[in-house]
Amino acid sequence: FLGEAGGGDATNVYGATAAGLRAMPLDGRSKPVTISPKPSYSVLTSRDGTVWYSCGTALCSMKDGREREWGRDRGAAGGVWRNIAEDTAGRVWIRSTEKVLALEPGAAAFHAVAKLPALDSSHGTPLAADRLGEILIPHNAGLMVCKGGDCRNFGAANGLERAEVFAAMEDREGSIWIGYSGHGLA
């Protein structure tokens, strides 16, 4: 598996692999199936049942057995999309090594998140959603926290122990865990 490689729904677990997106049926009787042969680095099953996944340098989605490619004409140029997340408002967020884009619910195209600076990261391209609907974006200069189109960076000046954040997640109690490059967890 590569990147944020796992996702699932009521019938399948999906795996993003160098050999493409694979579906592994949960019924225990069926064999894994290749959904897309293009290299895949990330997969997410959104609340509406859409399976979002990177497919080569593009982004693809599948709903009700119908595959759709999201490329330049739908605002998703510039992949490889290494991470996908969904906020509580139903926005789908995607991240490559160079950019972060969002798709509003019901919209036909992804858009750049306004006023979001370049978010360089020497430790991958993570995105994480918390239960408040915020998207957490670790990067070399802190932790960007976005709620809708409003993003704010938290760094050493805001109380973080280190500037370079390479991971962030929320635990089941609502605490945010931050992984620092070479300096452990907080």
WOBEL-V190115 format. One record per pair of residues at least 4 apart in sequence whose ideal C-beta (glycine too) atoms are under 8 Angstrom apart, sorted by the first residue. I is the first residue (numbers start at 1). J is the second residue. If there is no record, write none. Layout:
i = {I,I}
j = {J,J}
This chain:
i = {1,1,1,1,1,2,2,2,2,2,2,2,3,3,3,3,3,3,3,3,4,4,4,4,4,4,4,4,4,4,5,5,5,5,5,5,6,6,6,6,6,7,7,7,7,7,7,7,8,8,8,8,8,9,9,9,9,10,11,11,11,12,12,12,12,13,13,13,14,14,14,14,14,14,14,14,14,15,15,15,15,16,16,16,16,16,16,16,17,17,17,17,18,19,19,19,20,20,20,20,20,20,20,20,21,21,21,21,21,21,21,21,21,22,22,22,22,23,23,23,23,24,25,25,25,25,25,35,35,35,35,36,36,36,36,36,38,38,38,38,39,39,39,40,40,40,41,41,41,41,42,42,42,42,42,42,43,43,43,43,43,44,44,44,44,44,44,44,45,45,45,45,46,46,46,46,46,46,47,47,48,48,49,49,50,50,50,51,51,51,52,52,52,52,52,52,53,53,53,53,53,54,54,54,54,54,54,54,54,55,55,55,56,56,57,57,58,58,58,58,58,58,59,59,59,59,59,59,59,59,59,60,60,60,60,61,61,61,62,62,62,63,70,70,70,70,71,71,72,72,73,74,74,74,75,75,75,75,75,76,76,76,76,76,78,78,78,79,79,80,80,81,81,81,82,82,82,82,82,83,83,83,83,83,83,84,84,84,84,84,85,85,85,85,85,85,86,86,86,86,86,87,87,87,87,87,87,87,87,88,88,88,88,89,89,89,90,91,91,91,91,91,92,92,92,93,93,93,93,93,93,93,93,94,94,94,94,94,94,95,95,95,95,95,95,95,96,97,97,98,99,100,100,100,100,100,100,101,101,101,101,102,102,102,102,103,103,103,103,104,107,112,113,113,113,114,115,116,116,116,117,119,119,119,119,120,120,120,121,121,121,121,121,121,122,122,122,122,123,123,123,123,123,124,126,126,126,126,126,127,127,127,128,128,128,128,128,129,129,129,129,130,130,130,130,131,131,132,133,133,134,134,134,135,135,135,136,136,136,136,136,136,136,137,137,137,137,137,137,138,138,138,138,138,138,138,138,139,139,139,140,140,140,141,141,141,141,142,142,142,142,142,142,142,142,143,143,143,143,143,143,143,144,144,144,144,145,145,145,145,146,146,146,147,153,154,154,154,155,155,156,156,156,156,160,160,160,161,161,161,162,162,162,164,164,165,165,165,165,166,166,166,167,167,167,168,168,168,168,169,169,170,170,170,170,171,171,177,177,178,178,179,179,180,180,180}
j = {5,6,15,16,17,16,17,18,39,40,41,42,16,41,42,54,82,83,124,125,16,41,42,43,44,82,83,84,126,127,15,16,17,41,42,43,13,14,15,16,43,13,14,43,44,45,51,53,12,13,14,26,45,14,45,49,51,26,25,26,27,23,24,25,26,23,24,26,21,22,23,24,35,43,45,51,53,21,22,24,43,21,40,41,42,43,53,54,21,22,39,40,39,34,37,39,34,35,36,37,38,39,40,55,34,35,36,38,40,43,53,55,60,32,33,34,35,32,33,34,35,32,29,30,31,32,33,51,53,62,67,40,53,55,60,67,55,56,58,60,54,55,56,53,54,55,54,80,81,82,53,54,81,82,83,84,51,52,53,54,84,51,52,53,84,85,86,92,49,50,51,52,50,51,52,86,90,92,86,90,63,90,63,64,61,62,63,61,62,63,59,60,61,84,92,94,59,60,61,62,84,58,59,60,79,80,81,82,84,59,60,69,79,80,79,80,69,70,71,76,79,81,69,70,71,76,79,81,84,94,110,67,68,69,70,67,68,70,66,67,68,68,74,75,76,110,76,77,76,77,109,108,109,110,101,103,109,110,111,81,94,101,109,110,96,98,99,94,96,96,97,94,95,96,95,96,97,124,125,94,95,124,125,126,127,92,93,94,95,127,92,93,127,128,129,135,90,91,92,93,129,91,93,129,133,134,135,147,148,129,131,132,133,105,133,148,105,102,103,104,105,148,102,103,110,100,101,102,103,127,129,135,146,100,101,102,103,110,127,99,100,101,125,126,127,137,125,121,125,118,112,112,113,116,119,127,137,110,111,112,113,110,111,113,149,107,109,110,111,111,111,116,146,149,151,149,151,144,146,151,153,137,139,140,144,139,140,141,125,126,138,139,140,166,140,164,166,181,138,164,166,167,181,166,137,138,166,167,168,135,136,137,135,136,168,169,170,133,134,135,136,134,136,170,176,170,174,147,147,148,145,146,147,145,146,147,143,144,145,168,169,170,176,143,144,145,146,151,168,143,144,165,166,167,168,178,179,143,144,165,163,164,165,153,155,163,164,153,154,155,156,158,160,163,165,153,154,155,160,165,168,178,151,152,153,154,151,152,153,154,150,151,152,151,158,158,159,160,160,163,160,161,162,163,165,178,186,180,183,186,180,181,183,180,181,178,179,180,181,179,180,181,177,178,179,176,177,178,179,176,177,174,175,176,177,175,177,185,186,185,186,184,185,184,185,186}
